[in-house]
Amino acid sequence: MTQILLAVFQESELCKLLAFKGGTSLLLFHNLTRFSTDLDFNLLDKSQMENVYRRMRNLLLRFGSIEDEAVKFYGAILVLSYGKGERMLKIEISTRQYDDHYEIKNLMGTDIRLMTINDMFAHKLCALGERITPRDVYDTWFFLHNRTEINPNIVQLRTEMPISEYAKLCAAKVSETSPKALMQGLGEVLLDGSSKKFVKSQLITETASLLELFSQYPLVANQTNTPRMQLLIDNPNLTQLFENNNVDLSTISEQQLQNLINQGASLKVYSRNGEEVDISLG
């Protein structure tokens, strides 16, 4: 996985167009105490999807064969097979756009564009409220245990709820989770025996308790809004406009928002139901 990651950010075009995120990035750069089996990226320019997909596919073929692949509405997925009997590796490239921030970190002499930990915490908390999976619970505990600050804008954009209210909702969901269910798919990726014992006996109660505390006293990151987020703040009617038309705002680029505001251009976009919709401020 590390070899593939390094190869991605040594490739002339991919290094400019992708940002690394997710569980493996937490393992490699922030000492997450579980193994991860995916490589997750954000695509920085949605218009380059075809180019990035082709380049990523060619790169992966140097390491094995493509077992499965698909380009979907929100991005692309490729599943790499190293050979019979080996664990497969999923590579996911997302085109969703939120108030995401990135930084450059070095790995074995190669510069890696990495989503900031404040933003990764926000996305993980959003995922936790949408579905309770063992890895999401464990990673949320990891962020909370380490007193990680959160980017509240991402939570607001994804859930349309303030951070305090959403954290309280997540606490209730976690507290209802079965300890036995947590070990399914999580036990095999924990790095040591003490972590497994903790998951079985304490993870649910401690995560729920930390979420309750976080809902009352959230640790909010002090960071500058991205230009895209500033557009939405300066034009509060935009968020409601897209919601009224059942359009996922994460599918709309900064340039499209600029054209809508400054040029009065109408946008032809797709709703969550797959229907074509005309959006205009007129």
Secondary structure by P-SEA (a helix, b strand, c coil): caaaaaaaaacccccccbbbbcaaaaaacccccccccbbbbbbccccaaaaaaaaaaaaaaaccccccccccccbbbbbbbccccbbbbbbbbbccccbbbbbbbbccccccccccaaaaaaaaaaaaaacccaaaaaaaaaaaaabbbbcaaaaaaaccccaaaaaaaaaaaaaaccccccccccccccccaaaaaaaaccaaaaaaaaaaaaaaccccccccccaaaaaaaaccaaaaaaaaaccccccccaaaaaaaccccccccccccccbbbbbbcc
